[in-house]
Amino acid sequence: MIVSVHLADLSRRSALRLTRTRLDPSTAHGVRYAEITVAAPLSGRLLPRPNLGRVGLIASWDDEPALDAFLAAHPLAEQLAHGWYVRLLPTRVFGSWPQLPGLPATEVPMGDAEPVAVLTLGRLKLSQTLRFLRASAAAEGLAVREPALLASTGLARPPGLVATFSLWRCTSAMRAYARGERNPEHLSAIQAHAVRPFHHASAFVRFRPYAAAGEWDGRNPLAAAQPEALGIAEG
């Protein structure tokens, strides 16, 4: 199983229309899970400010040929083609996400110097929205100040799905952030969720990014992280 994350900027009308749809497995052979989302920059603000023209796709696939076939011929891939996407191998998961089968049952080791991607997923309890926003704002504000953070975005599909996707220059820096080694905001958010969960279901998934193409805000962020070790194609 592999995962892909895609981002593309469209007109607001096209983006709104697209986020009202779903990727139908009958038209995309080998897709296991897919969410089409709106995007919002991570910022530390209590209320996220969505980029109403930016669309995200989180998807998992049986194998490389399934993703290749989607990219080559599917109408959704055509709409996202001028954006950016990355191919990911899952290496560790905290929590569970039943809709995303095939996540590793045991940790796949990653070297401290390897670039790493992180996807957080949650099905928000509406009664916990304010607590969640406060905890997330503090954690996000810390993340965007981290020098090792290459790129990040919030992703959502109202009313329930909230997610973040981030790329880090190295695994050691991501771990230090997650563990609160220099600042406790992210660890505090984890502890608050453990005491009284924000979500009906949630997962923190770590990935090895191994190929990327296109541009995200005018660049391919993985080009700054050991490009010779990745299958990076210029978009």
C-alpha positions as CSV (number, residue, x, y, z in Angstrom):
1,M,0.0,0.0,0.0
2,I,1.2,3.5,-0.8
3,V,-0.3,6.9,-0.1
4,S,-0.4,10.1,-2.1
5,V,-1.2,13.7,-1.1
6,H,-2.0,16.2,-3.8
7,L,-2.5,20.0,-3.7
8,A,-3.7,22.2,-6.6
9,D,-4.9,25.8,-6.9
10,L,-8.1,26.2,-8.9
11,S,-10.7,28.9,-9.4
12,R,-13.0,29.2,-6.3
13,R,-15.9,27.9,-8.3
14,S,-14.1,24.9,-9.5
15,A,-12.6,24.2,-6.1
16,L,-16.0,24.3,-4.4
17,R,-17.5,22.0,-7.0
18,L,-14.7,19.5,-6.7
19,T,-14.8,19.4,-2.8
20,R,-18.5,18.4,-3.0
21,T,-17.5,15.3,-4.9
22,R,-15.8,12.0,-4.0
23,L,-13.3,9.8,-5.8
24,D,-15.4,6.8,-6.9
25,P,-13.5,3.5,-6.7
26,S,-15.4,2.3,-9.7
27,T,-13.6,4.9,-11.8
28,A,-10.2,4.6,-10.1
29,H,-8.9,1.1,-10.0
30,G,-6.8,0.3,-6.9
31,V,-7.8,3.2,-4.8
32,R,-8.4,2.1,-1.2
33,Y,-9.3,5.4,0.4
34,A,-9.7,9.0,-0.8
35,E,-10.7,12.4,0.7
36,I,-11.1,15.5,-1.4
37,T,-10.5,18.5,0.9
38,V,-10.2,22.2,1.2
39,A,-6.9,23.6,2.4
40,A,-5.9,26.2,4.9
41,P,-2.4,27.4,5.9
42,L,-1.1,26.4,9.4
43,S,-0.7,29.6,11.3
44,G,-1.4,29.5,15.0
45,R,-4.6,31.4,14.6
46,L,-7.6,30.2,16.6
47,L,-9.8,30.2,13.4
48,P,-8.2,28.8,10.3
49,R,-8.4,30.9,7.1
50,P,-9.2,28.5,4.3
51,N,-7.6,29.1,0.9
52,L,-10.9,28.7,-1.0
53,G,-9.2,27.9,-4.3
54,R,-6.8,25.3,-3.0
55,V,-7.9,21.6,-3.2
56,G,-6.2,18.7,-1.5
57,L,-6.5,15.0,-2.1
58,I,-5.5,12.3,0.4
59,A,-5.5,8.9,-1.2
60,S,-4.2,5.4,-0.6
61,W,-3.5,2.9,-3.4
62,D,-3.0,-0.8,-3.8
63,D,0.4,-0.2,-5.6
64,E,2.4,2.0,-7.9
65,P,0.5,1.0,-11.1
66,A,-2.8,2.0,-9.5
67,L,-1.6,5.5,-8.8
68,D,0.2,5.7,-12.2
69,A,-3.1,4.8,-13.9
70,F,-5.0,7.5,-12.0
71,L,-2.4,10.1,-12.8
72,A,-2.4,9.2,-16.5
73,A,-6.1,9.1,-17.3
74,H,-8.5,10.1,-14.5
75,P,-10.5,13.3,-14.8
76,L,-9.7,14.3,-11.2
77,A,-6.0,13.9,-11.8
78,E,-6.3,16.1,-14.8
79,Q,-7.8,18.9,-12.7
80,L,-5.0,18.5,-10.2
81,A,-2.2,18.1,-12.7
82,H,-0.8,21.6,-12.6
83,G,-0.3,21.4,-8.8
84,W,2.0,19.2,-6.6
85,Y,1.9,15.7,-5.3
86,V,4.0,13.3,-3.3
87,R,4.3,9.5,-3.0
88,L,4.5,8.2,0.5
89,L,5.3,4.9,2.3
90,P,3.8,4.6,5.8
91,T,6.3,3.8,8.5
92,R,4.5,4.4,11.8
93,V,1.0,5.1,13.0
94,F,-0.3,6.3,16.4
95,G,-4.0,5.8,16.9
96,S,-6.1,4.2,14.2
97,W,-7.9,5.1,11.0
98,P,-10.1,2.2,9.9
99,Q,-10.8,3.8,6.5
100,L,-7.1,3.6,5.7
101,P,-6.3,-0.1,5.6
102,G,-2.7,-1.3,5.2
103,L,-1.0,1.0,7.7
104,P,2.0,-0.8,9.4
105,A,1.3,-2.8,12.5
106,T,4.9,-2.3,13.7
107,E,7.2,0.6,13.1
108,V,9.4,0.8,10.0
109,P,12.7,2.4,11.1
110,M,13.7,5.7,9.7
111,G,17.1,7.4,9.9
112,D,17.4,10.6,11.8
113,A,18.6,12.5,8.7
114,E,15.9,11.2,6.4
115,P,13.2,13.7,5.3
116,V,9.8,12.7,6.7
117,A,6.1,13.5,6.1
118,V,3.4,13.5,8.7
119,L,-0.4,13.2,8.2
120,T,-2.8,13.8,11.1
121,L,-6.4,12.7,10.7
122,G,-9.4,13.3,12.9
123,R,-13.1,12.9,12.9
124,L,-14.0,15.9,15.0
125,K,-16.5,15.7,17.8
126,L,-18.5,18.9,17.3
127,S,-18.8,19.4,21.0
128,Q,-15.0,19.5,21.3
129,T,-14.5,22.1,18.5
130,L,-13.3,25.0,20.7
131,R,-10.9,22.8,22.8
132,F,-9.5,21.4,19.5
133,L,-9.1,24.8,17.9
134,R,-7.2,26.1,21.0
135,A,-4.9,23.2,21.2
136,S,-4.3,23.1,17.4
137,A,-3.6,26.8,17.2
138,A,-0.8,26.5,19.8
139,A,0.7,23.4,18.2
140,E,0.5,24.9,14.7
141,G,2.0,28.2,15.8
142,L,5.0,26.3,17.1
143,A,5.3,24.1,14.0
144,V,5.5,27.0,11.5
145,R,8.4,28.5,13.4
146,E,10.4,25.3,13.2
147,P,13.4,25.8,10.8
148,A,13.2,22.1,9.7
149,L,9.6,22.4,8.5
150,L,9.7,22.4,4.7
151,A,6.0,22.9,4.0
152,S,2.6,22.3,5.8
153,T,-1.1,22.7,5.3
154,G,-4.3,22.1,7.1
155,L,-6.9,20.0,5.2
156,A,-10.6,19.6,6.0
157,R,-13.8,18.1,4.6
158,P,-16.6,19.6,6.6
159,P,-18.3,18.8,8.8
160,G,-16.2,16.1,10.4
161,L,-12.7,15.6,8.8
162,V,-9.8,17.7,10.0
163,A,-6.3,16.9,8.9
164,T,-2.8,18.4,8.6
165,F,0.0,17.4,6.3
166,S,3.6,18.5,6.9
167,L,7.0,17.8,5.4
168,W,10.2,17.9,7.5
169,R,13.8,18.2,6.5
170,C,14.8,15.4,8.8
171,T,13.1,12.8,11.1
172,S,15.1,13.9,14.2
173,A,13.7,17.4,14.0
174,M,10.1,16.2,13.6
175,R,10.5,13.9,16.6
176,A,11.9,16.7,18.7
177,Y,8.8,18.8,17.8
178,A,6.4,16.0,18.5
179,R,8.0,15.2,21.9
180,G,8.0,18.8,23.0
181,E,11.8,18.8,23.6
182,R,12.1,22.5,23.0
183,N,8.5,23.7,23.5
184,P,5.5,21.9,25.0
185,E,2.6,23.1,22.8
186,H,2.4,20.0,20.6
187,L,2.9,17.6,23.5
188,S,0.2,19.5,25.5
189,A,-2.3,19.1,22.6
190,I,-1.6,15.3,22.6
191,Q,-2.0,15.1,26.4
192,A,-5.3,17.1,26.2
193,H,-6.6,14.7,23.6
194,A,-5.6,11.7,25.7
195,V,-7.5,13.0,28.7
196,R,-10.6,14.0,26.8
197,P,-10.5,13.1,23.0
198,F,-11.3,15.8,20.5
199,H,-12.2,13.2,17.9
200,H,-14.3,10.1,17.3
201,A,-11.3,8.6,15.6
202,S,-7.8,9.9,15.0
203,A,-4.4,8.9,13.7
204,F,-0.9,10.4,13.4
205,V,0.9,8.7,10.5
206,R,4.5,9.1,9.7
207,F,5.7,8.5,6.1
208,R,8.9,8.1,4.0
209,P,8.4,10.5,1.1
210,Y,10.1,8.9,-1.9
211,A,8.9,10.8,-5.0
212,A,7.4,14.2,-5.7
213,A,6.4,16.3,-8.7
214,G,5.0,19.7,-9.5
215,E,5.0,22.9,-7.5
216,W,3.6,23.9,-4.1
217,D,3.6,27.7,-3.7
218,G,6.0,27.9,-6.6
219,R,8.5,25.2,-5.6
220,N,8.9,21.6,-4.8
221,P,9.6,21.6,-1.1
222,L,11.2,18.2,-1.1
223,A,13.9,19.5,-3.4
224,A,15.4,21.1,-0.2
225,A,15.7,17.7,1.5
226,Q,18.3,15.4,0.0
227,P,16.9,15.5,-3.5
228,E,19.5,13.0,-4.7
229,A,17.8,10.4,-2.4
230,L,14.3,11.1,-3.7
231,G,12.6,10.6,-7.1
232,I,11.9,14.3,-7.4
233,A,10.7,15.5,-10.8
234,E,10.4,19.2,-11.6
235,G,6.9,20.2,-12.4
